[in-house]
Amino acid sequence: MVVLLMMACGLPASAVAQTVTQYTNTTTGNIVDSTNCATTVTRTFTVGTSFLVADVNLGVLLSHTYRSDLRITLTSPLGTSVQIMTNVGGAADNLNVLFDDEAAAAISSHSVDDTTGTVPPYLRTFRPTAVMTAFDGQNAQGAWTMVICDSVSIDVGTFTRADLYLTSAPASYADLSLTKTVSNANPASGGAISYTLAVTNAAGSTSTASGVTVLDILPAGVSFVSASGFGSYDSATGVWTVGSIPAGTTRTLTINVTVTAGLGTTIQNDAEISASSVADLDSTPNNASVNEDDDAAVSFTTTGTRTAGTPPTLVCPNGTTLLDWNAQSWTSGSSTGTATVANIGTIGFNVTTQGTFTIPLQLNATITGGLPGQNSLYQNVEYTTRTQTTTTVVTLPTAVPGTQFTIFDVDYAPNDFADKMTITGSYNGSSVTPTLTNGITNYVFGNVAIGDVTASDTTSQGTVVATFASPVDTITIVYGNHTTAPADPDGQAIAINDFTFCNPQTTLSVTKLSTVVSDGVSGSNPKSVPGAIVRYCVLVSNSGSATSSNVVATDSIPANLTFVPGSMLSGTSCAAATTAEDDNNSGGDETDPFGMDFAGNVVTGRAASLGPAASFAMVFNATVN
């Protein structure tokens, strides 16, 4: 049975769609085993009207154990065939999926059972094996054919329903597409290359596109020199202002750059049409999609053999302390953990992911970095989009003057994943940037490391070393993918190895300020004359990374001054010294939170503790004799 339903943009489709038409087939049938798909379940959708196709989606509902036995194709009236699903899903059962080119994840990532309830809406949405944009621009009229076959013996199933959604093209549109080339795919580091961008408005378009812009932000690894061609290019924003493009016309731009990437480094440059005045037939400007014809990417690899860098020496005047994961424990699958080490205390770890841990978060020696038996914090993650990340936050109980640690297996697999590590730090809320040192299978730019060559789990090829040469109390490690990864990366893993911490140390300093408060004569501009009152502030500061305990500061009043009783104030700074202190060394005022007293000719101030970047002030008055 075929049911036709007209909808006004009622289904996710091209952003420029005017009308979505739903064609339904509910003729049930058995899905039986068949060698080389000799026996199939074939269902047709008859389109009786003529219109231009702008977008195609397909929903399929069926029951079948071991969904990966199945193959599904869709063929248009013009004979164009697209593979919708091909033997994916592992041991999962049933299919309740809407196939949509604009979905976030590919059907290859769908590995759980589906339920077979009432549809639509369909339970899940995935991209098909091949893109259905192959149908865009065709006439919809005629018979569309869906073929399902079971290519593996034993398991069988039942087809229940399918829905074909065809989006008609608008009356006025411009079919824009973008291509990009690079002049040299293997340049030398320091050499000159050029990128050429070309935007075409298809000859069959009904409209001239105006207000066209292309976003091409140059990647790290190249330095802008000049640009020439149609329109103008702003290297600061990455925007190529193209302007108008009549149907059947191509506009080009050449961007000249200098290669700054090191030896053996692969650099990818992505671009996308970011604006147009009229609707596009088969793509949406500025949607960050990599599955449409309005985006393009090109890469080059510098010549020469890459060598692993040499990490800077960690300078620690007060010695070092090692966080050795072999001496720590972690509850498998827990997102939080702690490590207690001498001289530092209990360090907190918090791990959050936008993906799924394929193997529970744990300590193990699966990835060794060439150090057999060496445990690390192992992160094996499955992402469904290239933008998803896993974030590890390391919180220190006290700041350390510096630290150095290693991450194993930052690498790359073609059409699989491209590891990207971004490491940042902070100290008292201020940002701290580390130095990263590359391995053989990755390269670094600032605080980012990117894998571009495949490494072995049991060697040091993929090791990245992070060095903080200044105080830090929080470290954040963000693990995801570079743009060279596919839109739906496969599983990938890294291991965060041991940390070497500089032992905390205190650095105390004293500053003394004075102000003449009054002299009984001069009014607003008092002088230090006999009888004048002078206010003193003694400021004790800790610029170190450790907490100092039982800090005591004294100030002896010379013979030409007389202490003013009851004038003492304390606080965290000279300006904030507003807490009154009495003159003795007893009572609650001695711990609120600082203490002060006067005895003989000496003013004494006390702080039970003074943390990193903290200070305390003791203020008092004296009369000039």
C-alpha positions, 0 to 999 in steps of 0.5 A, a space after each residue: 500500500 502506498 500513501 501520499 501525504 503533503 507537508 509544509 516543511 514538516 520534516 528535517 530537510 534542506 533549509 530552503 525546502 518549500 514542500 516535503 511530500 511523504 510517500 508511504 509503503 506498508 506492504 509487509 513481507 518476510 526478509 529471507 536469507 539469500 546468497 548474493 541478494 538473489 532474493 529481495 524485498 522490493 517496495 516502490 513509491 509512485 510519484 505522480 507529479 513532476 517537480 525538481 528534487 532538493 532533498 531526499 530522506 528515507 525511513 525504514 521500519 523492520 524486525 530482523 535479528 543481526 541487523 548487519 545481515 542486511 543491505 538496502 538500496 534506493 533507486 530513483 526513476 532516472 535509475 540513480 542508485 544509492 546504498 542506504 545501508 550495507 551490513 552494519 550494526 554488528 549483533 544488534 537487532 531490528 531497524 527503526 531509522 530515518 536516513 538523512 544526509 544531514 544527520 550527525 552520525 552515520 549508520 555505521 555507528 548504530 550498534 544498539 537494538 531498535 524497537 519496532 513500534 509505531 512510526 513516524 516519527 522514527 526512533 533514530 536518525 542516521 546518515 546513510 552509507 552513501 549520500 542521497 544528494 545524488 538524487 538532488 536536481 532530478 525530476 521526482 516523477 515516476 517509480 522510486 524503488 527500495 530493495 532490501 536483502 538478507 545477505 547472510 544465512 540463518 537470521 530472518 526478519 519482517 519488513 513493516 513500513 518505509 517512508 520516502 520524503 521528497 523535498 521540492 526545489 524552490 521556484 528560485 534557487 542557485 545551485 552553488 558548489 565549492 572546490 579547492 586545490 593546493 599548488 603543491 601537495 608536498 612542499 618544503 617547510 618554509 616554502 611558498 604554496 597557493 590555494 585556489 578556491 572556485 565557486 560555481 553557480 550551476 548552469 541549471 540554476 534559476 537565479 543569480 546568487 548575490 551576497 556570496 561569501 566563502 569562509 576560509 580561515 587559514 590553518 596553523 602551519 601556513 602564513 598568509 602572504 597575498 590573495 588575488 582573483 575575483 572579489 576580496 579576501 580578508 586574511 584576519 577573518 578568513 572571509 572571501 567576499 565573492 559578490 554575485 554569481 550568475 547561473 553557469 558562472 565560476 568565480 575563483 580566488 588564489 591565496 598565497 601562503 608560506 609553509 610554517 609547519 615542520 618536517 613531515 607535517 600534514 596540514 588540512 585547510 577547510 572552506 565553506 560557502 558562508 552566505 548567499 542571497 538565494 536558496 541553494 538547491 542541495 546545501 545550506 551555507 555556513 552549517 559546518 557540514 562536510 557532506 554538502 557540495 558547498 564545502 571543500 577541503 585540501 591538505 598537504 604534507 611537508 617533505 622531510 622526516 619528522 623527529 621527536 622533539 626534546 622537552 625542556 628541562 623542568 627546573 625545580 629548586 625545591 626538588 620534584 615529586 612523582 605521581 606514578 600511576 602504578 602506585 595509585 588506584 582508580 575505580 573502573 568506569 568512574 568519571 572521577 578519581 584521586 591520587 595522593 602523593 607526598 609534598 603535594 597532597 590529594 590530587 583530583 581528576 574529573 573526566 567528562 566525555 561527549 562520546 562513549 567510552 568503548 572501554 570503561 575509564 581505567 588505569 591500565 598498561 594497554 598503551 605503554 609509550 614504550 614503557 612495558 608495565 607502565 599504567 596510565 589513565 586510559 581513555 578509549 572513546 567512540 565519537 559520533 561527530 568530529 566536534 565531540 571531546 573528552 575533558 580531563 580536569 586535574 585539580 591540585 590541592 596546592 599550586 606547584 612551581 611547575 610540572 611535566 607529564 606525558 600523553 601516549 599515542 597521539 596519532 592518526 588513522 586514515 578515514 578513522 580518526 585524527 587525535 587532537 589534544 589541547 592542554 591549558 592550565 591556570 594559577 589563581 584563576 589566570 591562564 597558564 600556557 604549557 610547552 608541548 613537545 611532539 612525537 614522531 606521529 604528531 605535530 604541535 602548534 602552541 598548546 595543541 598537539 595533532 596526530 597525522 601519522 599512525 603510531 604503535 601502542 607499544 612505542 613512544 612514537 605518539 608521545 606528547 610531553 606537556 611542560 608547565 614552567 611556571 606555577 599552576 594549580 589546575 590542568 585541563 586536557 581536552 581530547 578530540 579530533 582534528 579536521 582531518 578526521 572523518 565526520 563520524 570518527 571511529 574509536 580512538 584512544 590515548 593514555 595520560 601517563 605519570 606527572 612530575 611536579 616541582 615541589 611547592 615552595 613559599 616566597 615571602 616578601 615584606 613591603 613597608 609604606 608610610 603616610 603622614 595623617 596629620 600634623 596639627 597645622 597644615 590641614 590637607 598637606 601634613 608634614 612629618 614634623 614633631 607632633 605629626 601622626 604617621 600611619 604605617 603599613 607592613 605588607 607580607 606577601 607570598 608569591 610562592 606556590 605553597 602555603 606558608 604556616 605560622 607567619 610572623 612579622 615584626 616592626 621595631 619602632 625607632 626612638 624618634 617615634 611613639 606608638 599610638 595605642 589602639 591604632 592597629 588594624 589588619 587585613 589582606 592589603 593596606 587598603 583592606 586593613 579595616 579589622 581593629 586589633 587591640 594592643 595585647 597578644 590575647 583574645 579573639 582578635 588574634 585569630 580574625 584571621 590575623 593577629 597583632 600586638 605591641 610590646 616594648 617598642 615592637 609591633 608584631 603581626 601573625 598569620 596562621 597560614 598564608 597561601 599562594 598569592 595571598 598577603 596580610 597587612 598590619 597597619 598602625 600609627 605613630 607620633 613623631 617626637 
